[in-house]
Structure formats: C-alpha cells, structure tokens
Amino acid sequence: MKTTPFLTHLLLAFVCLISACSSTQTERIDAAVLADIDPGKILILYLSRTQNTKAVAEMIQRNVGGKLVAIERQNPYPENYQATVAKVARENETGFLPPLKTKIDSIQKYDVVFIGFPTWGMQLPPPMKSFLKQYNLSGKTVIPFNTNGGYGIGSTFETVAQLSPNSTILEGYTTRGGLERDGQLLMIKEEKARQTEAEVKAWLQKLKMI
C-alpha cells in the first residue's frame, strides 16, 4: 500500500511528539530522583581551616540533610600560616598525598557526595586529593563547593572531575571566604552568612536537590 505525503508527515509528527514526551519524562524522573533522595544516602565532606567551608557545608546539610564529615589529616598542618603554605607547596610539587585521619565507613551506601574545600595555591588541597584517590566514587553524583580568598576556584573543580572519572559531576558553588594571610578568618557570618545561605539554596534548587 502506498503512503501518501500527508500520512507520512502525520506519522513523522507523531513519532516526534512521542520522542519529545519521552525526553521530558526522563528529565522529570531524573529531577525527581535527586529531589527525593533519601538523606541517608547523602554525604557532605569538607576541608576547612578558617571554618568558612564548614559554614557552607552546614548550610547544605540544613537544606538537604545528609551526613556531615570533616576531612582531617593524620598529622595536622602547622598552625602557622606561612609554614602551612610552604608544606602544601611541597606536597603539590611532589604529588604527596597525606594520610587521612578521617575514615568513611561503607562509602558505597552514599549516592550523592558533596565535596567542599578552600582554594590553596590555586589548586585542590592535598587532603582532598588523598580522599578522592582513596575512595571509589564511581556511579555517584559528586557536587563540589568552594570558598576562597578572592582569587577564585583555580583548577580545583577540574581536579575533582579528573579524580572522579566515573562519577556524575554537577555544577559547583563558590563564594568568598576568609583570607588567612591577611588575618581574615571566619568571614561567612552575620549578613554575609545570610546572603551565602540564600545563594546556596538557589544553587541547590538549580541542581534539583530541593
């Protein structure tokens, strides 16, 4: 039987309509999976020297729930800022991965992992590199967040993606935090904290986490 041009166009329009509906449905399902995820499957990791990254981590937890864990070295960095800068520079140059005091039990039970850190020397801090090398995040959704002294994220987000090659990496969040070099420690407080919390909430909504 011959198909008329009219019937051909009608058939193509029907196929396109079905495809569009299927695509929209998939997007909705993906969004729903994130928004409705069990808080017990969310892990919020952070490294924080001046407590600004910790403040953002706590804001994330208030909005999505999840387990909050601080990343700590077995041997802490020196209290002196300049000594720490020199030590981190040597670790970055040599590729040294400091052993961690922090241990994550049953990493496989988490589906979403937030990873928070400051920018150190325009790079991802060595302890966060240690974590990403030590734990397998394959198949998980990884979401970076960052605080910095005004110089931006550097290569931090890129390194998170490189060290999590089999994970789904979502858009990260960054904000101005402290600048220890100039004696600026916890800066995310009072009005800045309120502003940051509003930004964090908008970011999580954009990611369909809430």
C-alpha positions in Angstrom: 0.0 0.0 0.0 1.3 3.5 -0.9 1.8 6.0 1.8 0.6 9.5 0.9 2.7 12.5 1.7 0.0 13.6 4.1 0.2 10.3 6.0 4.0 10.4 6.0 4.1 13.8 7.6 1.4 12.8 10.1 3.4 9.7 11.1 6.6 11.8 11.5 4.9 14.3 13.6 3.5 11.5 15.9 7.0 10.0 16.3 8.5 13.4 17.2 5.7 14.0 19.7 6.3 10.7 21.4 10.1 11.3 21.5 9.6 14.7 23.0 7.3 13.3 25.6 9.7 10.6 26.5 12.6 13.1 26.8 10.6 15.3 29.1 9.5 12.4 31.2 13.1 11.3 31.6 14.2 14.8 32.7 11.4 14.8 35.2 12.3 11.4 36.5 16.0 12.5 36.9 15.0 15.6 38.7 12.6 13.7 41.0 15.4 11.2 41.8 17.6 14.0 43.1 14.9 16.0 44.9 13.5 12.9 46.7 16.8 11.2 47.5 17.0 9.7 51.0 19.1 12.0 53.2 20.8 8.9 54.5 22.3 8.5 51.0 23.9 12.0 51.0 27.4 12.6 52.3 28.8 16.1 52.8 32.6 16.2 53.1 34.5 19.3 53.8 38.0 20.6 54.5 38.1 23.8 56.4 41.0 25.7 58.0 39.2 29.1 58.7 35.8 27.5 59.1 34.3 29.2 56.1 33.9 26.0 54.1 32.5 24.3 57.2 29.8 27.1 57.3 28.8 26.4 53.7 28.7 22.6 54.4 26.4 23.2 57.3 24.1 25.3 55.1 23.9 22.4 52.6 23.1 20.0 55.3 20.3 22.2 56.6 18.7 22.2 53.2 19.2 18.6 52.0 20.1 16.6 55.2 22.8 14.1 54.9 25.9 13.1 56.9 28.5 15.9 57.6 32.1 14.8 57.8 35.3 16.9 58.2 38.4 15.8 56.3 41.4 15.7 58.6 45.0 14.7 58.1 46.6 12.1 60.4 49.3 14.8 61.0 47.6 18.2 61.1 49.1 21.1 59.2 51.1 23.6 61.3 49.2 26.4 63.0 51.5 28.9 61.4 50.0 30.1 58.1 53.3 30.5 56.2 54.6 27.1 57.4 51.4 25.5 56.1 51.7 27.4 52.7 55.2 26.0 52.4 54.2 22.5 53.3 51.3 22.5 50.9 53.5 23.8 48.1 55.9 20.9 48.6 53.1 18.4 48.6 51.8 19.8 45.4 55.2 19.8 43.8 56.0 16.2 44.8 52.4 14.8 44.4 52.5 13.7 48.0 49.1 12.5 49.3 48.9 13.0 53.0 47.4 10.1 55.0 43.9 10.9 56.4 42.6 10.6 59.9 39.1 10.7 58.5 37.6 7.3 57.6 34.4 6.8 55.8 32.5 3.6 56.6 30.5 2.0 53.8 31.1 4.7 51.1 29.0 2.5 48.8 25.8 3.4 50.6 26.0 7.1 49.5 24.6 8.1 46.2 25.3 11.8 46.4 28.7 13.2 47.7 29.2 16.9 48.2 32.9 17.8 48.4 33.9 21.1 49.9 37.3 22.8 50.2 39.1 26.1 50.1 41.4 27.1 47.2 45.1 26.6 48.2 47.7 27.8 45.8 45.0 27.9 43.1 44.8 24.1 43.5 42.7 21.4 45.2 44.1 20.9 48.7 46.3 17.8 49.1 44.0 16.2 51.7 41.0 16.3 49.3 43.2 14.7 46.6 44.0 12.0 49.1 40.3 11.4 49.7 39.4 11.2 46.0 42.3 8.8 45.4 41.4 6.6 48.4 37.7 6.2 47.9 35.9 5.0 44.8 33.1 7.3 43.8 32.2 5.5 40.6 28.5 5.8 39.8 27.8 8.5 42.3 26.8 12.1 41.9 29.6 14.4 43.0 29.0 18.0 43.8 31.9 20.3 44.6 31.7 23.5 46.6 34.4 26.0 47.4 35.4 29.1 49.5 38.4 31.2 48.5 40.2 34.4 49.5 39.1 36.3 46.4 41.2 34.5 43.8 38.6 32.1 42.6 38.5 28.3 42.2 41.7 27.9 40.3 41.9 24.3 39.0 40.0 22.8 41.9 36.8 21.8 40.2 38.7 20.5 37.2 40.8 18.3 39.5 37.7 16.9 41.3 36.3 15.9 37.9 39.7 14.3 36.9 39.9 12.3 40.1 36.2 11.2 39.8 36.2 9.9 36.2 33.3 7.6 36.6 31.1 9.9 38.6 28.4 12.4 37.5 29.8 15.8 38.3 27.2 18.6 38.9 27.7 22.3 38.8 29.7 23.5 41.8 29.2 26.5 44.1 31.9 29.0 45.1 31.9 32.1 47.4 34.4 34.5 49.0 35.5 33.2 52.4 38.5 34.2 54.6 42.0 35.3 53.7 44.2 33.9 56.4 47.2 35.7 55.0 45.6 39.0 55.9 44.2 37.8 59.2 40.7 37.3 57.8 39.4 34.1 59.3 35.7 33.3 59.6 34.1 35.7 57.1 30.8 33.8 56.4 28.9 35.2 59.4 26.1 37.7 60.1 24.9 39.4 56.9 27.4 37.5 54.7 26.1 34.2 56.2 22.5 35.2 55.3 23.5 36.1 51.8 25.5 32.9 51.3 22.7 30.7 52.6 20.3 32.3 50.1 22.8 31.6 47.3 23.3 28.0 48.5 19.6 27.4 48.5 19.2 28.8 45.0 22.1 26.7 43.8 20.6 23.5 45.3 17.3 24.4 43.7 19.0 24.7 40.3 20.6 21.3 40.8 17.1 19.9 41.6 18.3 18.8 45.0 15.5 20.7 46.7 
